[in-house]
Amino acid sequence: TAHEGIEVYKSKMPGSDKIVQELCNIEKKTFPKHMSMTETLDKEMKKPNSTLLFARDPNNKQELAGFVMFSCHSRAGTITKLAVRDRCRRLGFGRRL
């Protein structure tokens, strides 16, 4: 299915610190420094209308393949950030996220 392997981030989930660390690593490698949200990522994820979905690397379930952060306001949504790890690009992760 289109949602297979996609998980919703929750700050209380097991391994959440490791997940945030991996998200920051992917984000740092994907975007130029001036576009990086690394320092505010945790704060953004705690906003009430923000949601973060992530996908695990199918070849290594301990690593993330990518993530998307978005916010919803009434009937409109905005993608804040979408990033996929280099080696996982062109495999459909961005589309599924």
C-alpha positions as CSV (number, residue, x, y, z in Angstrom):
1,T,0.0,0.0,0.0
2,A,1.0,3.6,-0.3
3,H,1.4,3.9,3.5
4,E,3.4,0.8,4.1
5,G,6.5,1.6,6.1
6,I,5.4,5.2,6.9
7,E,5.2,6.0,10.6
8,V,3.8,9.0,12.5
9,Y,6.4,10.6,14.9
10,K,5.4,11.0,18.5
11,S,7.8,12.5,21.0
12,K,7.1,9.8,23.6
13,M,7.7,6.9,21.2
14,P,10.6,4.5,21.9
15,G,13.8,5.7,20.3
16,S,12.4,9.2,19.7
17,D,15.8,10.8,20.5
18,K,17.5,8.7,17.9
19,I,14.8,9.5,15.3
20,V,15.2,13.2,15.9
21,Q,19.0,12.8,15.5
22,E,18.6,11.0,12.2
23,L,16.0,13.5,11.0
24,C,18.5,16.3,11.7
25,N,21.3,14.4,9.9
26,I,19.1,13.9,6.8
27,E,18.0,17.5,6.9
28,K,21.6,18.8,7.2
29,K,22.7,16.8,4.2
30,T,19.7,17.7,2.1
31,F,19.4,21.5,2.6
32,P,21.9,24.4,2.6
33,K,22.7,25.7,6.0
34,H,20.6,28.8,5.6
35,M,17.5,26.6,4.9
36,S,18.2,24.2,7.8
37,M,15.6,23.7,10.5
38,T,17.9,21.5,12.6
39,E,18.0,23.9,15.6
40,T,14.2,24.4,15.5
41,L,13.0,20.9,14.4
42,D,12.0,19.7,17.8
43,K,10.1,23.0,18.5
44,E,8.3,22.7,15.1
45,M,7.3,19.1,15.8
46,K,5.6,20.2,19.1
47,K,3.3,22.7,17.4
48,P,-0.3,21.6,17.7
49,N,-1.0,21.6,13.9
50,S,2.3,20.0,12.9
51,T,2.7,16.4,11.9
52,L,5.8,14.5,11.0
53,L,5.8,11.3,9.1
54,F,9.0,9.2,8.5
55,A,9.9,6.2,6.5
56,R,12.5,3.5,7.5
57,D,15.1,2.3,5.1
58,P,13.9,-1.1,3.9
59,N,17.4,-2.5,3.8
60,N,18.2,-1.3,7.3
61,K,15.1,-0.8,9.5
62,Q,17.3,0.9,12.1
63,E,17.9,3.9,9.8
64,L,15.4,6.4,8.3
65,A,15.0,6.8,4.6
66,G,13.3,10.2,4.8
67,F,10.6,12.4,6.4
68,V,8.0,15.0,5.7
69,M,6.8,17.6,8.1
70,F,3.5,19.4,7.4
71,S,0.9,21.5,9.1
72,C,-2.9,21.6,8.7
73,H,-5.1,24.6,9.2
74,S,-8.8,24.0,8.6
75,R,-9.0,22.6,5.0
76,A,-5.5,23.6,3.9
77,G,-2.2,22.0,4.5
78,T,1.4,23.1,4.1
79,I,4.5,21.0,3.6
80,T,7.1,22.5,5.8
81,K,10.0,20.1,4.9
82,L,10.4,17.0,2.8
83,A,13.8,15.2,2.7
84,V,15.0,11.8,1.6
85,R,18.4,10.2,2.4
86,D,20.7,10.3,-0.7
87,R,20.9,6.5,-1.1
88,C,17.1,6.2,-0.8
89,R,16.3,8.7,-3.5
90,R,14.5,7.7,-6.7
91,L,12.9,4.7,-4.9
92,G,9.5,6.3,-4.3
93,F,9.9,7.5,-0.6
94,G,9.2,11.1,-1.4
95,R,6.0,10.2,-3.2
96,R,4.8,7.8,-0.5
97,L,5.5,10.4,2.2
